[in-house]
Amino acid sequence: MDSDSNENNVIGNITSENGIGISVDTAENTISGNVANDNDQIGIELLSSPFSSVENNNLSGNMALGNGIVDLQDENTDCGTNKWQGNIFESSNQDCIK
């Protein structure tokens, strides 16, 4: 995603066998109903950047399973203001991811 593009809807996508399934580095997005399975590194990530704000994102109803490093990842400490709820996954990098 373009780092100048906030308030997007990322809904109903299927990604597999990529390096990273879905990577978002912007704010105030809705990310729901996606499937990101069997990617080499990460299923779904919120990628912190010195050039953009990655906060106030809502991630729900996503499935991320069997990814190489981690299924779900949020690079903000304690998820910041991002909300992770109702996702199906086996591994994450933070306890705040649900």
C-alpha positions as CSV (number, residue, x, y, z in Angstrom):
1,M,0.0,0.0,0.0
2,D,1.1,3.6,-0.6
3,S,2.3,5.1,2.7
4,D,0.2,8.2,1.9
5,S,-3.0,6.3,1.6
6,N,-5.1,6.0,4.8
7,E,-8.7,4.8,5.5
8,N,-8.7,1.8,3.1
9,N,-10.8,-1.3,3.1
10,V,-8.8,-4.5,2.6
11,I,-11.6,-7.1,2.5
12,G,-12.0,-10.6,1.1
13,N,-8.6,-11.1,-0.3
14,I,-6.8,-14.5,-0.5
15,T,-3.0,-14.7,-0.5
16,S,-0.8,-17.7,-0.3
17,E,2.7,-18.8,-1.2
18,N,4.1,-15.2,-1.1
19,G,6.8,-13.8,1.1
20,I,4.2,-11.8,3.0
21,G,0.5,-12.2,2.5
22,I,-0.9,-8.7,3.4
23,S,1.3,-5.8,4.7
24,V,-0.2,-2.5,5.7
25,D,1.9,0.6,6.7
26,T,-0.9,3.2,6.9
27,A,-3.6,4.3,9.4
28,E,-7.3,3.9,10.0
29,N,-7.8,0.9,7.7
30,T,-10.4,-1.9,7.9
31,I,-8.8,-5.3,7.2
32,S,-11.3,-8.1,7.4
33,G,-12.4,-11.3,5.9
34,N,-9.0,-12.0,4.3
35,V,-7.2,-15.4,4.1
36,A,-3.4,-15.3,4.2
37,N,-2.2,-18.9,4.5
38,D,1.1,-20.6,3.7
39,N,3.2,-17.5,3.0
40,D,6.9,-17.9,3.4
41,Q,7.2,-15.2,6.2
42,I,4.1,-13.5,7.5
43,G,0.4,-13.8,6.9
44,I,-0.9,-10.3,7.8
45,E,1.3,-7.5,9.3
46,L,1.0,-3.9,10.3
47,L,4.4,-2.6,9.4
48,S,5.7,0.3,11.5
49,S,7.6,2.9,9.5
50,P,9.3,6.2,10.4
51,F,7.5,7.7,7.4
52,S,3.9,6.8,8.2
53,S,1.5,6.3,11.2
54,V,0.3,2.8,11.6
55,E,-2.5,3.3,14.1
56,N,-6.3,3.0,14.5
57,N,-6.5,0.0,12.2
58,N,-9.3,-2.6,12.7
59,L,-8.5,-6.2,11.9
60,S,-11.2,-8.7,12.3
61,G,-12.5,-12.0,10.8
62,N,-9.2,-12.7,9.0
63,M,-7.6,-16.2,8.8
64,A,-3.8,-16.6,8.7
65,L,-2.4,-20.1,9.1
66,G,0.8,-22.0,8.3
67,N,2.9,-18.9,7.6
68,G,6.7,-19.3,7.9
69,I,7.6,-16.9,10.7
70,V,4.3,-15.7,12.2
71,D,0.7,-15.6,11.1
72,L,-0.2,-12.1,12.5
73,Q,2.2,-9.3,13.4
74,D,1.8,-5.8,14.7
75,E,5.1,-3.8,15.0
76,N,3.5,-1.3,17.5
77,T,4.2,-1.8,21.2
78,D,1.1,-3.6,22.7
79,C,-0.6,-3.0,19.3
80,G,-0.8,0.7,19.9
81,T,-4.3,1.8,18.9
82,N,-4.8,-1.0,16.5
83,K,-7.7,-3.4,17.2
84,W,-7.3,-7.2,16.5
85,Q,-10.4,-9.2,17.2
86,G,-12.0,-12.4,16.0
87,N,-9.1,-13.6,13.8
88,I,-8.1,-17.2,13.2
89,F,-4.4,-17.8,13.6
90,E,-1.8,-20.0,15.3
91,S,1.0,-17.5,16.0
92,S,1.4,-13.8,16.5
93,N,4.1,-11.5,17.8
94,Q,1.9,-9.8,20.5
95,D,-0.5,-10.9,23.2
96,C,-2.9,-8.1,22.1
97,I,-3.7,-9.8,18.8
98,K,-6.9,-11.8,19.2
